[in-house]
Amino acid sequence: MSEPDDDTPETRLARLVLSLRSQGVSDAAVLNAIETTPREMFTPDLFKERAFEDSALPIACGQTISQPYIVGLMSQALKVEPRSRVLEIGTGSGYQTVILSKLARLVYTVERYRTLMRDAEARFQALGLTNVITRFGDGGEGWAKQAPFDRIMVTAAAPDEPKALLAQLKPAGILVAPIGKGPVQSLRRYVGDGQGGFTVEALTDVRFVPLLDGVAREL
C-alpha cells in the first residue's frame, strides 16, 4: 500500500492556514477566504512551487504579492462586514482583492501599473467575481467619486498619515495602512469616532513597497 501524499497543494494549504492561526489570525471568515483562494494563480510561474509558503513573492513591475500572514492580519484588522464597501489601494496581483471580495459586498480597487491591473482583471474574470470594480489611477488620491467607503485598505507604504484617503472614509469607518518612509513601516489601524476624528492603533512592523504618486510609465 502506498504512503499518502502529505505534500499535495491541499495539504500545503492546510499547513499554511494552521500557521496563520498560530500567529493570531483567528477570524473564521478571513481564514475561509484564504483557504478558498488559489494563491498559486497569483504568483509568477517561477514561484508557483512557493505559493503556499508564508512569505512575500515577487511579481511584475517590481512589486510583490504579500505574505499570507500579512494578508490575513490586515484583512482581520479591517473588520469587514458583509455589507461593507471597501476601497483597496494597490491591486497588485489581485490576491488581496479576492480575499476582500469574499468578505465584503463591493470592493473598489485602484492600481497605478496598467500591466498589473490588466493581469488582475483577467484573474477576477476567471474566478467569476462580480463584486470587484477596478480603476487604473493614482492610488494616493483614492476614488473620490465612489466615496465614502466603510473600509479602506492600503497595500503600499504611505510616508505619512494618508489624509486624502481618510477623508474618503465614513465617519465610523476603518482604514488599515502601512505608514513610514524607511524599509520598515508601522502597520496602523485608523478607526473613525463618528465625529470626524480617529483613534490610531499600531499593529506591527511591516515591509511594503512605497506608495508612489501618479501612474506608472511602462515600456
N, C-alpha and C positions, 0 to 999 in steps of 0.2 A: 504494500500500500504506500502510495507516495505521500510525502510530507505536505501539509497545507502551506500554500504560498503566503508568507507573512510580509511580503514586500510588494503587494499589489497597490494600485492607486487608492483603492478603498481603505486599505489598512494604513497607508501613509497618511491619508487624510484624517482617519480616526486618531492617529497618534498626534497629528497637528492640533486637532480640536482639544484633545486631552491636555496638551501642552499649554494651550491658551487658557483653559480652565485653571490649571495650576498656577498661572501667572495673574489670575484675578479677573479674567473676562468670564463673567458668570451669567450675563443676560441671555436667557434662552433663545430669544428671537434673533439676537446677533449671532450666536453660535450656530443656529439653524441656517441663517443666511450664508455664513461662511462654509458650512458643511455642504450646502446645496449649490455652491457656485464653483464651477470648474476653473481653478486658478491657472491650470496649465494652458487654458485658452487665451490667457492674457500675457503669457510670457513668450519671448522670442524662442525660436527653435533651439538655439544654442543652450538655453537654460531650462528647457521643459522638464528634464530629469530632476531639476531642483525646485520645481513648482510647489512641492509640499514642504519645503524647508521653511522654518520660521526666520526668514531673512529677506531683506530687500534685494531686488534683482534689477539689472539694467534693462531699459527699453530704448526705443528710438529717441532721437533728438536730445541725447544726453540726460534723459530723465530716468526715473526709477518706478517700479511697482513696489509699493510699501510693504514692509514686513507685516505678515498676518497679525502678529500681536498688536502692532500699532493700529492696523485697520480695525481690529476688534475693540481696542481700548478707545479709539476716537469715536467709533460708532456707538459704543456703550455710553460714553460721556455725553454724547449729543442728546440722548434720551428721546429718540424719535418716536412719535406716536403714529398710529395707523392713518390718521387724517392730516398728518404734517405735510406742509410744502417745504421742501428742503432745497437750498442753494448750495451747490458744490463748486468750489473754486479750484480748478486744476483737474480736468478729466483724466489726463494721462492715458493709461492703458484701458481705463473704464472699469477696472476691478472694484475699486471702492464705490463707484457709481452704482454698480449692480447690487452690491451689499445694501446700499441705501435704498435702492428701488424695492427691495424686499421688505423694507421696514416702513416706508412712507407711502403717502398717496401719490405725490408727484415729486420728481427730482429734476431740478434745473441745473445743468452743468455747463461750465464755461472753460474753454481751453484756448491757449494762445498759439499752439502749434497746429497748423492745419493738417499735417500728416497724422498726428496723434488723434485728432478729432475724427478724421475720416476712418481710421482703423477702428476706433472705439465704436463709432456708429455702426460699422459692419458687424461688430460683435453683438451690439444691442439688438440688431435686426435678427441675427442668427439665433439669439436666445428668446426672441419673440417678445421683447419688452415693449410695453405700450404706455408706460408712465414716466419715461425719461425724455426730457426736452433739452436739446443741445444748442450751444452757441459758440461760434468762433469769435474770440474777442479778448479784451484786456480784463483778466480776472480781478485785478485790483479795483476795478470800477464796479464790480458786481453786476447786477442785472436790474437796474432801477425800474424798468418798465413792468417787471413782474413782482416787484416788492409791494408789501412787506412779506418776509418769509418767517415761518415758525422756527426754522433751524438753518444755520449756515455752517458748513464745514470748509476749512481752508487746508489744502493739501500741499502747500508750499509755504516757506517761512517768510512771514511779513516782518520787515525790520522794526516796526513799531506797532502800537495799537492800531488795528485796522478800522479807523473811524468811518470811512466810506461804507464799509460793509456793515458795521454796527448800526449805521443809520438806516439800513435796509431790513433790519430785524424788527419783528413785532415787539411791543412793549415788554412782554414776558417771555420772549424767545431766548434761544441759546445759540451761542457761537463757539466753536472749538477751532483753535488755530495754533500752529507753532509760531512763537514770537522771538525774534532775535536776529542779530546781524552776523554772528560768528558761526563756526562749524557746528556748534551745539546750541540748540534753542530750547526754550521753555514751552511745553505744550500747555496752553491755558484755556480755561472754560469761562466764558462771559455769560452770565445769567441776568436777563433783564428784570428789574424790580417792579415793572409795570408803570413807572412814573418817569421814564427817561434815563434812569441810571442803571448801573450794572454792578454786580458783585463779580470779582475775578478770583479764580482759583488756579494755582499752578499744579498741574497733574504729574508731570515727569519731564525729564530731559529727553530730547529727541534730536534727530539729524534729518533735515529736509533740504531739498534744493530750494534756492531763494525764489520768492515771489517777485517776478520782474514786471516792469511797466510795459505797456503796449503789446502788440502781437509780434510773433517771431517772423523774421525774414528767412525763408528756407530756399536752398538751392535746388 
